[in-house]
Amino acid sequence: MLRLCNAVRDYAWGDTRAIPRILGREPDGTPAAELWVGAHPGAPSTTADGPLDAVIAADPQAALGRASATAFGPQLPFLLKVLSAATALSIQVHPSREQAAAGWAREEAAGIARDAPERSYRDANHKPELVCALGDFDALCGFRPLAATRATIARLRSVAAGLPVEQRLLDAWADALAAPAEAQALRAAVELLLGRWEDYGALARTLAERIGVGSAADAAGAAAGAPGADAAPGADGVGAADGGSAPGAPAPAAVSADGSCTDPLETLRELSADFLGDPGALVALMLNRVRLREGQALFLDAGVPHAYLGGLAVEVMAASDNVLRGGLTAKHIDVAEMSAIVAYRVITPRVLAPDRRGVYPAPVPDFSLARVRQARGTALSRCGAAEVLCLDGEFVLSAGGEALTLRRGQSAFVPAAAPEVRLTGVGLLFTATTGLCE
């Protein structure tokens, strides 16, 4: 077993306090967006024997196990993270393995440098993800019902009353959604909003200013619905659970039947506070907004458009950097390529809970995530290599006469060749391994 020292990524959207506090450090005002636990070449964890990727490369069979090395090659197939978002991440989608291989080959043939900012495919792998909330965590995930989005547009018409240019843009958006087939309607609407970037960016700015970006009083007015709105209450998510339950009431649902746990106009206001004039804020109104409570999780497969809006979570993903973005970012956006990857279908996000073993269901072989609150000599479940991350309390890992104690913010790598590992402790521990045995 190897104790790990992990890299903190200072992306601009990161919160400045949560991850430093997990690590026992005093926040210094620098964004601490992600804590990477793994062997990703961009920021590998380090061990007493050197960087984890180099340790694995020195003996892949011992580090990963035969099944993992055969299935994924001589590298750790997953990356474990703590994610702490103060503002929204980009609207994004990840390719399937086949799409990634084709995109990678295309960009290699075109001679696009692998570290070029305009490159979309950094590798030939897919990038499914599972995110598990450490507290209230908001995300956008997949498309809402078409009727709900049309109802939101109807409310936006009232917000834009007296503005003929904005009314025409809203009419065009509604017309795109009127296409006879669901996939055709969703594709037409997304490509319209992002393809006419300046026009719909200006519309997003005007609408946001009218509902009061940054104003608590105006936000309350927006949540109540614009005067004269012709959508029935609740038709586009208004009145859906938004975290405002009375004391003693059951926890609100993660997402309503109309695809939003929060008033869509409030979502527009929030996103515009950080991305004023970005048409991605309008695309966001077409997506389900989900609020995860502590311990709940979401699995995000290839093709599902999504964005994390804020909060603290643990995330595990296939080891890939392939991200196609569609707004809410200053990074490269390739609308045509993103649109080719998106799965244009309405979905109801499935909020996941762990099974009796603490394992979250994920239909991929690349990773498996488990959450442990208490262990009394419990065998560490692993299929090949495993990573163990303690976020609260204290746990002792025992194997073959060796004992390793993990406290808040500490982590370890367990090679496949290690003897059986037993866990003892109380607190909050996450373990990641491959999903080959699930």
Backbone torsions as a table, in degrees:
resi	resn	phi	psi	omega
1	MET	NA	137.2	-176.2
2	LEU	-121.2	124.1	174.1
3	ARG	-70.6	140.8	-175.8
4	LEU	-110.5	147.2	167.8
5	CYS	-116.3	123.5	-166.7
6	ASN	-112.6	151.2	-178.4
7	ALA	-84.9	141.7	173.4
8	VAL	-103.8	128.7	-179.3
9	ARG	-97.6	130.3	-171.7
10	ASP	-101.8	44.2	178.2
11	TYR	-59.2	149.0	-171.9
12	ALA	-61.7	-27.1	-177.2
13	TRP	-79.5	-2.9	-173.3
14	GLY	-76.0	148.8	171.3
15	ASP	-72.1	152.0	-175.9
16	THR	-93.2	-9.6	-168.2
17	ARG	-116.0	-40.7	-167.0
18	ALA	-61.6	-52.2	-176.5
19	ILE	-67.2	-44.1	174.9
20	PRO	-55.5	-39.2	179.7
21	ARG	-67.7	-36.8	174.9
22	ILE	-60.4	-36.9	-177.8
23	LEU	-85.4	-0.5	-180.0
24	GLY	74.9	26.1	179.6
25	ARG	-110.0	153.9	176.4
26	GLU	-79.9	126.1	177.2
27	PRO	-59.5	138.5	-179.3
28	ASP	-116.0	11.3	179.9
29	GLY	91.6	-7.8	178.3
30	THR	-80.5	134.3	176.4
31	PRO	-58.0	132.7	175.5
32	ALA	-122.2	87.3	-170.1
33	ALA	-81.1	-42.5	-174.9
34	GLU	-143.9	142.7	169.3
35	LEU	-107.9	116.8	-176.6
36	TRP	-95.3	125.1	178.3
37	VAL	-119.3	102.8	-177.9
38	GLY	161.4	-160.3	-173.4
39	ALA	-117.7	21.9	178.6
40	HIS	-60.7	130.8	-175.5
41	PRO	-62.6	-19.3	179.2
42	GLY	-71.0	-26.9	179.7
43	ALA	-166.1	69.3	-177.2
44	PRO	-68.7	144.9	170.4
45	SER	-62.9	155.7	178.7
46	THR	-113.4	153.1	178.9
47	THR	-129.2	175.8	176.2
48	ALA	-64.2	-19.3	-179.8
49	ASP	-98.6	4.7	180.0
50	GLY	118.0	-174.9	178.6
51	PRO	-58.6	142.2	-174.6
52	LEU	-61.6	-36.8	179.2
53	ASP	-63.3	-35.7	178.2
54	ALA	-71.6	-37.1	177.4
55	VAL	-61.4	-43.5	179.1
56	ILE	-66.2	-43.8	-178.3
57	ALA	-62.4	-28.0	-178.6
58	ALA	-68.7	-28.9	178.5
59	ASP	-156.8	76.9	-175.7
60	PRO	-58.8	-37.0	-178.0
61	GLN	-64.2	-44.0	-179.3
62	ALA	-70.8	-38.0	-176.4
63	ALA	-75.7	-40.9	-171.0
64	LEU	-106.3	-28.4	-173.2
65	GLY	93.2	154.0	-174.9
66	ARG	-63.3	-43.5	-176.3
67	ALA	-63.9	-42.9	-179.9
68	SER	-67.8	-44.8	-180.0
69	ALA	-62.4	-35.5	178.2
70	THR	-69.8	-42.6	-175.7
71	ALA	-75.3	-37.5	-170.1
72	PHE	-122.3	-2.9	-177.5
73	GLY	88.1	-174.5	-172.3
74	PRO	-83.8	41.5	177.5
75	GLN	-139.7	153.2	177.9
76	LEU	-63.2	126.2	-171.3
77	PRO	-83.0	-0.8	-177.6
78	PHE	-137.2	161.6	175.8
79	LEU	-130.6	129.6	177.8
80	LEU	-101.9	138.0	-177.3
81	LYS	-137.7	155.5	156.8
82	VAL	-106.8	128.7	-175.9
83	LEU	-116.2	130.2	-178.0
84	SER	-133.0	103.5	-172.2
85	ALA	-107.7	122.9	173.4
86	ALA	-90.7	-30.0	175.1
87	THR	-130.3	173.8	-176.2
88	ALA	-67.2	145.0	166.4
89	LEU	-84.4	168.1	-177.8
90	SER	-62.6	151.9	165.3
91	ILE	-69.1	127.0	-171.9
92	GLN	-148.7	166.7	177.8
93	VAL	-147.0	150.7	-180.0
94	HIS	-117.5	145.4	-177.0
95	PRO	-80.0	161.1	168.5
96	SER	-72.2	171.6	179.3
97	ARG	-61.3	-40.2	-179.6
98	GLU	-68.3	-42.6	178.3
99	GLN	-64.4	-40.1	179.8
100	ALA	-64.4	-43.2	179.6
101	ALA	-62.4	-41.9	179.7
102	ALA	-68.5	-42.1	179.8
103	GLY	-66.2	-41.1	177.6
104	TRP	-60.6	-47.5	-179.1
105	ALA	-63.0	-39.2	-179.7
106	ARG	-63.3	-45.5	-177.9
107	GLU	-74.7	-30.7	173.4
108	GLU	-63.6	-45.4	-179.7
109	ALA	-64.4	-31.6	179.9
110	ALA	-78.7	-7.3	177.5
111	GLY	76.1	22.3	178.3
112	ILE	-76.9	124.1	-178.6
113	ALA	-56.9	142.5	-175.0
114	ARG	-66.6	-22.0	177.7
115	ASP	-105.0	13.2	-179.9
116	ALA	-69.2	138.2	-178.7
117	PRO	-62.3	-25.7	-178.8
118	GLU	-87.3	3.4	-179.9
119	ARG	-80.4	135.2	180.0
120	SER	-96.2	-33.6	-174.9
121	TYR	-112.8	106.4	-178.4
122	ARG	-86.1	-15.6	-179.7
123	ASP	-158.2	-178.4	-175.8
124	ALA	-104.5	23.6	-173.8
125	ASN	-111.2	156.9	171.7
126	HIS	-79.1	173.8	-175.2
127	LYS	-144.6	58.6	172.5
128	PRO	-64.3	153.3	-176.4
129	GLU	-138.0	152.9	168.8
130	LEU	-133.1	125.7	-178.9
131	VAL	-116.4	132.3	-177.6
132	CYS	-122.1	122.5	-173.5
133	ALA	-72.8	140.3	173.0
134	LEU	-101.4	-0.9	177.6
135	GLY	-174.9	-167.4	176.7
136	ASP	-58.7	129.5	-174.0
137	PHE	-141.5	120.7	-177.5
138	ASP	-101.1	140.4	-179.9
139	ALA	-147.1	154.4	168.0
140	LEU	-100.7	138.9	-173.7
141	CYS	-154.8	106.3	175.7
142	GLY	72.0	170.5	-173.4
143	PHE	-84.6	140.3	173.5
144	ARG	-73.8	166.6	172.8
145	PRO	-58.5	142.1	-178.1
146	LEU	-58.2	-39.5	-178.6
147	ALA	-62.2	-36.0	179.7
148	ALA	-67.9	-41.6	178.1
149	THR	-66.0	-39.6	177.4
150	ARG	-61.6	-38.8	178.6
151	ALA	-65.6	-36.2	176.1
152	THR	-64.5	-41.7	178.2
153	ILE	-61.9	-38.2	177.7
154	ALA	-60.5	-40.6	176.6
155	ARG	-66.4	-37.9	179.3
156	LEU	-65.8	-30.3	175.5
157	ARG	-60.2	-38.3	178.6
158	SER	-69.8	-36.9	176.3
159	VAL	-61.1	-37.8	-176.9
160	ALA	-94.0	21.6	-179.6
161	ALA	-54.3	133.9	178.2
162	GLY	84.5	5.5	-178.6
163	LEU	-117.8	95.8	-172.6
164	PRO	-63.8	-38.2	179.7
165	VAL	-63.7	-45.5	-179.7
166	GLU	-65.6	-36.2	178.2
167	GLN	-63.9	-40.5	178.9
168	ARG	-65.0	-38.8	178.0
169	LEU	-65.5	-40.2	177.1
170	LEU	-66.3	-38.5	176.6
171	ASP	-61.2	-42.2	180.0
172	ALA	-64.5	-38.8	177.4
173	TRP	-62.9	-46.0	179.0
174	ALA	-64.2	-39.5	178.7
175	ASP	-62.0	-40.6	179.0
176	ALA	-60.2	-38.4	-179.3
177	LEU	-75.5	-7.4	-179.6
178	ALA	-88.9	1.6	177.5
179	ALA	-56.7	147.9	-171.4
180	PRO	-65.6	-32.8	-178.4
181	ALA	-100.7	140.7	-177.4
182	GLU	-56.2	-49.7	-178.2
183	ALA	-62.9	-40.7	179.0
184	GLN	-63.3	-41.6	-179.1
185	ALA	-66.0	-45.8	-178.7
186	LEU	-65.4	-43.6	178.9
187	ARG	-61.9	-46.2	-178.6
188	ALA	-60.7	-40.4	-178.5
189	ALA	-68.9	-46.0	-179.8
190	VAL	-63.4	-45.2	-178.9
191	GLU	-67.8	-30.2	174.8
192	LEU	-65.7	-51.3	-175.9
193	LEU	-62.8	-42.7	-176.9
194	LEU	-87.6	-26.5	179.7
195	GLY	-73.8	-31.0	175.4
196	ARG	-105.8	64.6	-170.0
197	TRP	-55.9	-48.9	-176.0
198	GLU	-67.7	-42.3	-178.7
199	ASP	-63.4	-49.2	-176.2
200	TYR	-80.7	-21.4	169.5
201	GLY	-65.4	-42.0	177.0
202	ALA	-64.9	-38.8	177.2
203	LEU	-63.1	-44.5	179.1
204	ALA	-59.8	-40.6	178.8
205	ARG	-63.2	-47.9	-178.0
206	THR	-62.4	-45.7	179.8
207	LEU	-62.4	-43.1	-179.3
208	ALA	-63.5	-41.3	179.7
209	GLU	-66.5	-33.7	179.9
210	ARG	-72.6	-30.1	178.1
211	ILE	-92.7	-2.0	170.1
212	GLY	91.5	69.9	177.1
213	VAL	-62.6	126.0	175.8
214	GLY	83.9	-0.1	-177.8
215	SER	-108.1	116.9	-179.9
216	ALA	-62.4	-39.1	-179.2
217	ALA	-65.6	-43.3	179.8
218	ASP	-69.5	-32.1	177.5
219	ALA	-63.3	-39.1	177.9
220	ALA	-63.8	-37.9	177.3
221	GLY	-65.1	-39.6	178.9
222	ALA	-64.1	-40.8	-178.9
223	ALA	-64.0	-26.7	179.4
224	ALA	-80.6	-11.0	-179.5
225	GLY	98.8	142.9	-178.9
226	ALA	-68.7	144.3	178.2
227	PRO	-56.4	132.4	176.2
228	GLY	81.9	6.1	-179.4
229	ALA	-58.7	137.5	-175.0
230	ASP	-99.3	13.0	174.3
231	ALA	-95.8	139.4	178.9
232	ALA	-65.6	146.8	177.2
233	PRO	-53.5	132.1	179.5
234	GLY	88.2	-10.1	-174.9
235	ALA	-65.5	-30.7	-179.9
236	ASP	-118.4	21.0	178.4
237	GLY	108.9	-8.3	178.4
238	VAL	-63.4	131.2	-177.9
239	GLY	88.3	-3.5	175.4
240	ALA	-70.9	163.5	-178.2
241	ALA	-58.0	130.8	-177.8
242	ASP	-132.9	19.5	177.7
243	GLY	89.9	3.4	-176.3
244	GLY	-100.1	36.4	-178.0
245	SER	-66.3	149.7	174.8
246	ALA	-69.1	154.3	178.8
247	PRO	-54.1	133.2	178.6
248	GLY	85.9	-8.3	179.4
249	ALA	-76.6	157.4	177.0
250	PRO	-61.8	153.5	177.3
251	ALA	-60.3	139.8	179.5
252	PRO	-61.4	154.4	175.5
253	ALA	-63.5	151.1	-178.8
254	ALA	-67.2	-31.5	179.7
255	VAL	-157.2	143.3	-178.9
256	SER	-83.7	173.3	178.4
257	ALA	-64.4	-21.2	179.6
258	ASP	-91.9	5.2	171.0
259	GLY	89.6	18.6	178.3
260	SER	-149.4	134.0	173.1
261	CYS	-89.6	-3.5	-175.8
262	THR	-141.5	146.9	175.4
263	ASP	-51.7	125.8	-179.5
264	PRO	-56.7	-31.5	177.5
265	LEU	-68.0	-31.2	174.5
266	GLU	-68.0	-38.1	175.5
267	THR	-60.8	-44.4	177.8
268	LEU	-60.3	-43.7	179.7
269	ARG	-62.0	-46.6	-178.6
270	GLU	-61.3	-48.3	-176.9
271	LEU	-66.8	-36.6	-178.5
272	SER	-71.1	-21.9	176.3
273	ALA	-61.4	-29.9	179.9
274	ASP	-109.1	-20.7	-175.8
275	PHE	-133.9	54.8	-177.7
276	LEU	-62.5	128.6	179.3
277	GLY	84.7	13.4	178.3
278	ASP	-99.8	120.0	-179.4
279	PRO	-65.9	-13.5	174.1
280	GLY	-59.4	-25.1	177.1
281	ALA	-67.1	-27.2	175.7
282	LEU	-80.2	-38.6	174.4
283	VAL	-58.1	-37.6	-179.8
284	ALA	-58.2	-30.4	-179.3
285	LEU	-72.0	-12.0	176.5
286	MET	-91.6	-4.4	-175.1
287	LEU	-106.4	149.7	173.5
288	ASN	-62.4	134.2	172.2
289	ARG	-105.7	123.8	-174.2
290	VAL	-116.9	137.7	171.6
291	ARG	-112.6	113.1	175.7
292	LEU	-87.5	138.6	170.3
293	ARG	-93.4	166.5	-177.5
294	GLU	-53.1	127.8	179.2
295	GLY	91.6	-13.3	176.5
296	GLN	-85.5	155.9	-174.5
297	ALA	-140.7	161.9	173.6
298	LEU	-128.7	138.4	169.9
299	PHE	-103.2	132.2	-176.9
300	LEU	-120.2	111.1	-176.5
301	ASP	-94.0	175.8	178.2
302	ALA	-56.4	140.5	173.8
303	GLY	87.5	-11.2	-176.6
304	VAL	-87.7	114.9	177.7
305	PRO	-68.8	138.1	-176.7
306	HIS	-157.3	165.7	173.4
307	ALA	-158.4	140.0	172.8
308	TYR	-91.7	130.6	-172.6
309	LEU	-99.1	-27.1	179.9
310	GLY	166.1	148.3	177.8
311	GLY	126.5	-175.8	-176.5
312	LEU	-117.9	133.3	-175.4
313	ALA	-154.3	161.6	167.1
314	VAL	-100.8	138.2	-178.8
315	GLU	-132.5	139.5	172.2
316	VAL	-128.1	142.8	-174.7
317	MET	-150.8	162.6	170.0
318	ALA	-65.5	148.9	-175.3
319	ALA	-75.3	87.2	-179.1
320	SER	-150.5	155.2	175.6
321	ASP	-114.6	18.5	-174.7
322	ASN	-82.4	110.1	-178.8
323	VAL	-134.1	123.8	172.8
324	LEU	-105.0	120.9	-171.4
325	ARG	-105.2	150.8	-178.6
326	GLY	-136.5	39.4	176.6
327	GLY	122.1	170.8	-178.4
328	LEU	60.4	43.0	-178.9
329	THR	-163.5	154.7	171.8
330	ALA	-95.0	-2.2	-179.4
331	LYS	-79.6	175.3	-176.6
332	HIS	-59.2	132.2	175.8
333	ILE	-122.7	123.8	175.6
334	ASP	-117.6	93.8	-172.7
335	VAL	-60.7	-43.5	-176.9
336	ALA	-64.0	-44.5	-178.5
337	GLU	-69.7	-40.8	177.3
338	MET	-60.2	-44.1	-178.1
339	SER	-64.2	-32.7	178.6
340	ALA	-68.7	-23.6	-176.8
341	ILE	-92.1	-30.3	-174.0
342	VAL	-62.1	137.9	171.4
343	ALA	-88.4	104.0	-175.5
344	TYR	-84.2	83.9	176.6
345	ARG	-152.3	149.8	176.3
346	VAL	-76.9	134.7	178.0
347	ILE	-133.1	159.3	168.5
348	THR	-107.5	111.9	-177.6
349	PRO	-57.1	137.4	179.0
350	ARG	-99.6	110.5	178.1
351	VAL	-81.6	127.4	-171.7
352	LEU	-101.9	145.7	170.5
353	ALA	-121.4	153.4	179.4
354	PRO	-71.3	153.0	175.6
355	ASP	-79.2	-172.9	-174.9
356	ARG	-63.6	-19.9	176.5
357	ARG	-86.4	-7.1	-175.2
358	GLY	89.8	6.3	-175.9
359	VAL	-91.4	135.3	175.9
360	TYR	-89.5	133.6	-179.1
361	PRO	-68.5	130.7	176.8
362	ALA	-145.1	120.9	-172.0
363	PRO	-84.1	43.3	178.4
364	VAL	-135.6	152.1	179.4
365	PRO	-83.8	-10.8	-172.5
366	ASP	-68.4	-33.8	-175.0
367	PHE	-153.4	161.8	171.2
368	SER	-146.1	136.2	-178.0
369	LEU	-119.2	136.0	177.0
370	ALA	-131.1	149.3	-178.6
371	ARG	-119.3	130.0	-176.4
372	VAL	-124.0	127.0	175.9
373	ARG	-101.9	-33.1	-178.0
374	GLN	-150.9	138.2	178.8
375	ALA	-142.9	138.0	178.1
376	ARG	-127.3	79.9	-177.6
377	GLY	70.4	26.9	-178.0
378	THR	-75.0	136.0	177.9
379	ALA	-68.3	132.9	175.2
380	LEU	-70.3	119.0	179.0
381	SER	-78.8	122.1	-179.6
382	ARG	-151.5	152.9	175.8
383	CYS	-130.4	90.9	-169.6
384	GLY	92.7	-143.2	179.6
385	ALA	-73.1	159.3	176.5
386	ALA	-141.0	152.2	170.5
387	GLU	-119.3	142.4	-177.0
388	VAL	-128.0	128.0	-175.9
389	LEU	-128.8	121.8	178.4
390	CYS	-97.3	126.2	179.8
391	LEU	-112.9	-8.1	176.9
392	ASP	-164.8	149.3	177.7
393	GLY	75.7	-148.0	-177.3
394	GLU	-149.3	135.0	177.9
395	PHE	-132.4	144.2	176.0
396	VAL	-112.8	128.2	175.6
397	LEU	-101.3	124.0	-178.1
398	SER	-121.8	133.0	179.6
399	ALA	-157.6	124.4	173.6
400	GLY	54.7	39.1	179.6
401	GLY	84.3	-2.7	178.3
402	GLU	-102.9	142.6	177.5
403	ALA	-130.9	136.5	179.5
404	LEU	-129.9	123.3	-179.4
405	THR	-97.8	129.7	177.3
406	LEU	-116.1	129.3	174.2
407	ARG	-115.2	179.7	-175.9
408	ARG	-47.1	124.1	177.2
409	GLY	87.9	-1.5	-177.4
410	GLN	-102.3	156.8	-174.6
411	SER	-149.6	167.0	-178.8
412	ALA	-148.6	154.9	172.8
413	PHE	-109.2	129.6	178.3
414	VAL	-111.4	109.7	-179.9
415	PRO	-65.3	154.5	179.1
416	ALA	-59.2	-32.9	-176.3
417	ALA	-78.2	-7.1	-179.9
418	ALA	-66.3	147.6	175.6
419	PRO	-67.1	175.6	-177.8
420	GLU	-54.0	134.9	-179.1
421	VAL	-106.6	132.6	176.5
422	ARG	-110.2	138.9	-179.6
423	LEU	-108.1	136.1	174.2
424	THR	-139.1	129.3	177.1
425	GLY	156.0	176.4	178.8
426	VAL	-135.4	138.8	179.7
427	GLY	150.4	-128.1	177.0
428	LEU	-143.5	118.2	-176.4
429	LEU	-131.6	138.1	173.4
430	PHE	-116.6	139.7	175.6
431	THR	-123.9	140.0	178.0
432	ALA	-126.9	137.1	175.7
433	THR	-148.6	-175.5	176.6
434	THR	-74.6	163.4	175.4
435	GLY	-98.3	18.2	-175.6
436	LEU	-65.5	-24.0	-177.8
437	CYS	-99.3	-3.7	-177.5
438	GLU	-80.7	NA	NA
